[in-house]
Amino acid sequence: MDSNSLKKKIYSFIGKADDRVLSIVNSVFENYYSNDIVAFHPDGQPMTRSAYKEALDEAEKQILNEDFVDVDEMK
């Protein structure tokens, strides 16, 4: 199927779509066109490059300040 035929088919589906389907389609396009998502939180929410960098910086700061639980403490 060529791209024009596929676009027409997708347009016809979108015209009939409910809110749930539109939300899914929107998420697909946002994720596809957003190159800034580099990771995901455990709950599945996307993490941007800047949020990922902040998390790494915070983790490095905690390590330097010895603000962590070692294996013996964990046991």
N, C-alpha and C positions, 0 to 999 in steps of 0.2 A: 504494500500500500504506500503510495507516495505521500509526502508531507501535507499537501493541500487536502487530500482526501481524509487523512488522519485528523487534521485540524477541524474539518467540517464535522466529522464524526464526534470529536470531543466537544465541539460547540453544541451539538444536538443533545449530548448527555448532560452538559452543564445547564442547558435550558430546562431540563426536567429534574435536576438534582435538588435534594433537600439540604437543610443546613449541615447535617452530618457529612454528607458527601462533599459539599463545598468546602467545609473545614479541612477535610483530608486532602483534597486537591490543592487548596491554598498552602497547606503545610509542605506538600511535595514540592511545589514551585518555589516557596521561600527557601527550603533547604537546598534545592538544586541551584538556585541562583545566588545563594549566600555562601561565599567562600570563607567567611569568617568563622564558621562553626568548625571547631577542631576536636571537640570531645563531647562526651555526654555525662551528666550527673548520674548517680545510681538510679534515680527515679525516671531516667529517660529524657529529661529536659536537656536541650542542647547547651553547650558551653562555648562562648565566643573566645577568640584568641586572647583578647584583653583580660577576660575573666580567668582564663586558664593561666595566663602569665601572673596575675595577681595571686592566684592560689599557690603557684609554685614559689613566688617570692615570699609569701607568708610561711610556707612550709620550710623554706631555707632559713628564714628568720627564727623559727621555732627550734630548728636543729642547732643553730649557732648559740641560742640562749639555753640550750639543753632542756627545752620545754617539750618533753616527750616521755612516753612510758617505755621502759626497756623490757626485755623478755622476762627477767626475774620479777619485776613489778607486775607484769601481766599475769603471771602464774598465780 
